[in-house]
């Protein structure tokens, strides 16, 4: 379509008028005044008043440096800040410039009609969309009234402050939220396990959550398995490292049921059936052991594979088994090896610390170095215990037996893979040795037994001796040391916060046991529930909000979009709240159902910093422009709420609340909320928090916020000369490197990479060693549905951007294999209803031969408001009540609730469904307005 000059000016005038309606006359004036003629658009296009540095503070993990161009107080455009220095590591490609389609669209999106500009109060029914604009004063007073009422009557833990990924990755914003929750005692259902991203299997094995180096480490690998990940779509600024590595001789193998854009560019693609990945991992373990391709020296020292296990009860041989003194002293953390040299049983070095190794403190002054000991990997021996003679063997011997059950031939039907293909990849991986890498996506966490897959992944990297070496090991994500954030949250008041896994919170407050009964039957529902109740009774896991969930404050998250079993969660938990408050920059389903909405600043309208381990830079968000309308940043929003709470508590003379948190009693004097939140007025805005974090976080060069803002990006300490995080001085976790190179014990019960867990629940469910459990299937529903992060959005952000939507199908679509479609009389572009016993939703069928028959694939994040009946994919995810027993175990060294480390993940992948034709599609091309 051609557009003449007159039409162009008419369109420009219309667009400006629309902006004026949305954001007020001042902004429209700024946009229209310089453009009297079409030529002016081009003449002025490359002029600006000012350039600020920024990025997009969402959880894309890109943290790309951008220049933000401002004219007349409006962000006109953005551009990549191509000023990254050379990587600093010989022969490794550089980290920058960085960017993606979403980031380059943000200057338009932030002025889109989805923006929330003013505090609003619901005047119609929830979700009806009838609002009244109110003042900040009225909004915060109404919130504070309810807050005080609930806190006094039911306890502050009956109020939740939900922190989403939009907020949590911005360090100052998250610190503000953490301080507010710590002061007030509200419960924070954490999103890490809530969205099914918590790598519990890695934690069970290594005592660490954060396994990951920079993306440049990929270039150093010799064989990288891209497993349950799709970096060509989800890591756009970094995907080049995979393709450059190929030119460096690296074998890039993608393991995925779908022919993804990543699979397309890989050296090999294993098109595995969904949910059978552990079968493949164990088949590879079998091949490596059977063909003796493992690194014996590494596994003898770094793992529990040579530890002795009693054959009579399947438990480790411990000191307390051997004599009464050790039993009375509860020496349950002393373990044994069989020394081949002396032919004697010896204590494993680094076990039996004076303090119980509960994972809370690294055993800095011990070593796992073997010295003269040469532990046997296989054998059977008889040892004298205090109750008689017992036969013992090694974990390795048990593993060998377990792996034999998972031979490639045995696992071929399960995985749909040819045994030779599995063996070939296993050999290539083993041949890569210390440079064997698994680039693991977060999807593994979203399967019920994803923890076992992760244990198997670490096992593969241990067998090749790769973990802890540059270019090797499991790469998922490292995280910044939280010292700055926790110091800020607790300064002057101590730690008094409540953080709970969202999965457990939802189970308690969403009647999820009933859901389990409906979907999986009473037997499973009772079994899962009894273990969870046992865990609570033993105090292995905390339970907050026993008086009910009364008030929900949702900050930086769109919970009603993504919660599993979404419709049930909304009706059973969310809608029953007495007050819902949403702090959001953009409209979405959570905001639509809120009672009070507070407008929040967008990425270019706030001051903050971000640290993401994929590259070695700290990145600033310098406030480029004032927030639109009456929006403020998260710190300021909570400051205004704090001020209102203090004022009303004083007016009412509210007495301090006696509050018991995990056995400790605190006095919550709500009258002091503001003074505590702002540290007696010392913290005036987000820049002050950023400065606090810079000063308190190791590895961030010490400078002022202004200096950082002037540069945009600053290289972090200890990041030159290596692509891995291997220094205690860096801002990221380097514990793995310490254990591998300095021989410090791991933070596990055994002080090793621990592949054998002899907790009674793990033994009961046959999970003491990694084992393959088939994916869950609902009877009568033949299609396994999976999802993945999208190219054109990050979670729900940008999913509704008109231009980005126009690059897709114009509305939510789901990928369907043509044979499955034909069997249901469905054609490309038709609307289909996807359904199971959990619920249903309607979307467009997108036929693709890249999708395996018997499966459905959907890029996630679409908001329910974009679907008919406001039901999105979450409606058919029936898994919200699946609290896996082995994820709530405790009283076992490092196992027991640990925030952001060990907790049940929400399960999002493990289900089946079906679909049928809803209606014939009228068009198959995009049918949206292009902004
Ligand atoms: S959205 Fe994320 S990946 Fe894209 S440009 Fe912005 S920071 Fe980079």
Boltz pocket constraint, residues with backbone or C-beta under 6 A from the ligand:
constraints:
  - pocket:
      binder: B
      contacts: [[A, 55], [A, 56], [A, 58], [A, 60], [A, 61], [A, 62], [A, 63], [A, 64], [A, 98], [A, 99], [A, 100], [A, 101], [A, 102], [A, 103], [A, 104], [A, 236], [A, 237]]
      max_distance: 6.0
